[in-house]
């Protein structure tokens, strides 16, 4: 993304950053938060069920990708502020959102099966393709940036889907349907409820972040949105860490039947995540002068907005183990409550002109929302821990 910023004007990069955030929101909406239940189910399965699981996962991939394309088409015309975008931008935006949905689901399923190297390889393929393409060109428009991004993530998404389904598909459609119906009868109510609640939690918070960026784009202009988008890239780098270890911890906790062990593993992971988060922020601020030198000359910003973005990512990193704990228990009520409070802060703050006229102020609001998200979820974990401890003593 920093290479991409060098090839675009601040105004164009601000528009592209907003479109990228919009695509992420659409992917969360259209995936119905299926990566988490898929990870839980696949972590517990395997063996002779592989081809049957593959057939069901293929249906989910097709459904989610198609839905992402349809919702992207609607939102492109209805939800975006005036940015003079045309048919070419729409086409590549549809490809970008559909491929993102495909890669998200298939990579999650690969990690759930313990195929971490395969999942990492497909992500590396996307990133290498993007960086190579950007290095070749001197300048990019918004539509060209969308085109390069869409093609690169398509390579990764298609690659991860092929690797996931390389074990073959079950060819008896009736048996696949019967197995799916049987699973839903046994576990359908809990899985369905968990999916809906966790879906609402993810959507609420991501909508708050998207709405904040939309208001900044509409009121502060594309150049302020560009500063926010630059900060977003540092946020995404930090957020990559829970994206790596989160599925691994989920797999570990899902295969554990002892609640005591789950709590202990979560505490260890939480302490490590908080320590790494604090240390990472300190190192980033200390290295601020060198980091600013990496930015294109046209983006003259102070270290404050970038540091705020990193702090927000660090808070999400510290929150990840506690989110995974509740995911492994197929429970999303705590996450929903935390997301509701944090999203309310973002949406209400986005209505204040002083905040959405300046990228730094918007990033401060984002840090507050992330801090509240972490605090509510950690408090819910502590309540569960104490409740379990009391039950154990009574027995």
N, C-alpha and C positions, 0 to 999 in steps of 0.2 A: 504494500500500500504506500510506503514511503517512496518507492520507485515510481509508482503511479502518480503520486503528488508532484514529482519533479516534471512529469510530462504534461501536466494540465495546469490551467490557470486556477487561482484560488476559487473563483466563482464556479467554474466547471467541476472542480473537485468537491466543492460543497454540495452541488447537485448530485454528483455520483455517490457521495457518502450518505446522503439522505435516501437515495434509491436503494443502496445496500442495506441500510437499516430497515427500510420498508420490506425488502425481500426476506430479511430474517424474521420479521414479524409474521409475514404470510406463511413462511415455512412452519413456524410454531403453531399457527392456527390450523393449517391443513394437515399437519402430521398428527394432530389430536393427542400430542404427547405420547405417541405409541412407542418411541425408543425405550422409555423406561420399562413398561410392562413386557416388551419384547425381550429386553435384556434379562429381566427376572426369569421369564419362562425359559429362554434358551440356555441360561446359566444352569438351570435345573435339569435340562433335557440332554439330548445328544444320542449317540449310538444308533440304534435301529430307526429312530424317529427322524433322522437327518433329512431324508428325501421328502417326508411328509411335512416337516417343518418348513423346508424350502418352498414347497408348493404354496403354503399359507403365507409365508413371507413375501413371495412373488406377487400375490394378490394385493397385499398391503402396500408394497412398493408402487404398483401400478395405480392403485386408488389414490394414494397420497400425492404422487407426482401429477396426476391428471387434475386433482382438486387444486393443487398449487397453481397450475397454469390458469385454470378458470378464475380463481379468486384474484390472481395477479391482473388479469385482463379487466376485471371490474374495478379494482382499486386504482388502477392506473389512471382511469378517467374520473373517478368519483372522490378519491381520498387525498390526492396530491395537490399542493398549492400550484398556482400558475408558474410554470417553468418552461413554456414553449417547447414541449416535447412532442415528437411526432411518431409516425408509424414504425420507423426503424428502431427507435428507442423502445417502443412497446414490444416488438418482436424479440429483441435480445433480453429485455427485462423478463419476459415469459420464460425464455430458455434458462436464464440465470436462476429464477425462483424454482422452476421444476427440477433442474439439476441439483440445486442445493438440498431440496427435499429428498431426492434420491440418495445423495451422498450421506446425509444425516442418518437416515434409517438404516442403510446398508452397512455403514461404518459401525453404528451402535451394535448391530447384530453380529458383526465380525468380532468385536471386542467381547461381547457376551459369550461367544463360543471359545474365547481364549486365543483367537487368532489376531493378536495385537500387532504383530509385524506386518501382516497383510493390510490391516487397517491403516497403519502408519505409512505404508508404501503408497497407498492411493492418495492420501493427503499430500505426501511429498510430490507425487506426480502432478497434482493440481497446482501446487505452489511453484514448482520448477517450470511448468509450462507458462504460467503467468509471468514470472520474472524474466524468462527468456524472451517472451514476446515483447515485453515492455522495454527490455534492454536494446532491442533491435530498432525501435522507432524513436523519433525525436520528440514528437508531440502527439497528443491524443485528444479527440473531442469526447463529449459525454457518450455518444452512441458507440464510438470506437472502444472506449473503456469498457462499456457494457458488453460489447462483442468479445473482447479479449477475456474478460472475467467469466462470461457465460461458457465460452469454449473450454477454458482451463478447468472450471469446476465440472463441466460435462465429462471430461476425460477421467477425472477422479471418481465421479459418481457412477459412471458406467463400469469403470474398472472394479470398484468395490462391490457393485451388484453382481458382476460376473464371478468374482472370487467367492462371494457369499453363496451363490447358487451353483458353484462348480461341482458340488457333490451330487448333482442331479435332482430332478423333480419327480414327485410321485405322479404317475400317469393315470391313476384311477380317480376320476373327478368325484365320483360318488363316495368313495372312501375318504377322500380329503374333506368333503362336506360333512360326512358323518363324524369324522374325528373332530372337526371344528365345533360342530353342534354339541358333541359329547363334552368337549372341554368347557364350552360356555355353560353347560348345565351344571358341571361340577364346580367351576371357579368363576363363572361368568359374572355373578353379582358383585363379588369383591373386586375383580379385575376391572369391570365396567365402571364401578363407582370410583375406584382409584384413578382410572384414566380420565374420567370427566373432571374430578376435583383437581388433579394435578394439571390437567390441561387448562382449566380456568385460572389456576395460580400462575402458570407460565405466561398465559395470554395477558392477564391483568398487568403484570409487571412490565412485560415487553411493550404493551400498548402505552403505558405511562412514559417509557423511554422514547418511543416513537413520537408520541404527541409532543413531548418537550422539544425534540429536534425539529418537528414540523413547525411549531410555533416560532422557534428560533430562525428557521428558514424564512418564514412568512414575515416576521417583524424585524429581525436583525439583519436579514439579507444573506446572500450566498457566501459572502466572505467570512462572516461570523460562523456560519454553518461549516465552513471549511476548517476553521480552528477547532470546532467541536469534533469534526470528522478526523482531524489529525490526532486529537486526544483519544478518539475511539480506537485508533489502531494500536496505541499503547495499551489501552484497556483490553483489547482482544488478545494481545500477546500474553498478558497476565492471565486472562480467562482461559487460554489454551491449556494451562496447567491442570485445573479441575476437569477440563475436558479429557485429559489423558488419564489421570489417576481415579477420577470419579467412577467410570465404568468398571475399573479393576476392583475398587473397594466395594462397589455394588455387587459384583460377582462373588466376592469373598463373603460379604455379609448374607447374601441370598442363599449361599450353600451352608450357612451356619444355623443350626437349630436352637442353640443355647442363647437366650436373651442376655445372660450375663456376659457371654463372649462378645456379642454384638456391641453392647455398651462399652466394654473395655476397648475393643478395636476402634470404635468411634472416638473415644477419648484420646487414644494414642494418635490417631490420624488428625483429630481436631487440634491437638496441641502442636503437632508438627506443622500443620497448615498455618496456624496463627503465627508461629515462630518464623516460618519462611516469608509470610506476608509482611510482617514488621521489618524483617531484615531487607526484603526486596525494596520496600519504599525508601528506607534509609539509604541504600546503595544508589537508587535511582536519583534521589535528590542530590546526593553527593556528586554524582556524575553528570549533573544537569548541564554544566557548561559544554561537555563533550557531546551530549545528546542533542543539544540545540544546534551544534555544528553540523550534525547529520541532516538537518532539515534543509529543504530548498530555500534559497535566499529570499524568494517571494513570500515565504511564510515567516514573517518576523513576529515571533511570539515569545513570551517569557516562559520560564519553567513552570509557573503556577498552573496553567490549564493542563499541561501534560502530567504534572504531579497529581493533580486532582483526579485525572482519568486513571492513573496507576493506583491511587488509593481506592477508588471505586472497584477496580478489578481485584485488588488485594482483599477487600471485604468480601467479595463474592468467592474468592479462593478460600478464605477462612470459613465461610458458610458451608462450603461444599460437603464436608464430612457429615454434618448434621442433616443436610438435605438427603444425602444418600442413606443415612440411618433410617429415616422414615420411609424412603422409597423401598428399602429392603423389607420393611414390615408391611408393605403395600398399604401405606397410609399417607394421605396428602392434606389432611385438614390443617395441620400446623403450617405447611407451606402456603396454603390458600390464605390463611389469616395474615401471615407475614406479607404476602404479596399484595393483599388488599390494602393494608395500611401503607405500604411503600408506594403503591400505585396512586393512592389518594394524595400523598404528598407531592408526587410528580405532576399529577393532573392539576391540582390546585395551584401549585407553584407556577405551572406553565401559563396560568391566567394572569400572572403579575407582569405588567409590561417591563418593569425594571430588570426582571430576571431574564426574560426572553429577548431582550435587545442586546445582550452581551453573552458571549460563549463562556467566559470564566464564571459568571454568576450562575449560568445554567449548569455548569459542571459542579459548582458547590452544592446546588440543589440535588444533583445526582448522588453525590457523596452522602448527603444526609439520608436520602432514601435507601441507599445500600446499607448504611449503618443501622437503620431501623429494621431492615429486612433481616440482617444478621442477629440483632438483639432479640427480636420476637422469636425467631426459630431456635436460638440457643436457649431461651427461657423455656420454650416448649420441651426441648430435650431434657433440661434439668428437671422439669416437673415429672416427666416420664421416668427419669432415673430415680428420683426420690420415691415415686409411687411403686416402682419395681422393688426398690430396697425395702420398703415397708411390707410389701406382700411377702418377700423372701423371709423376713424376720418372723412374721406371723406363722409361716409354715414350719 
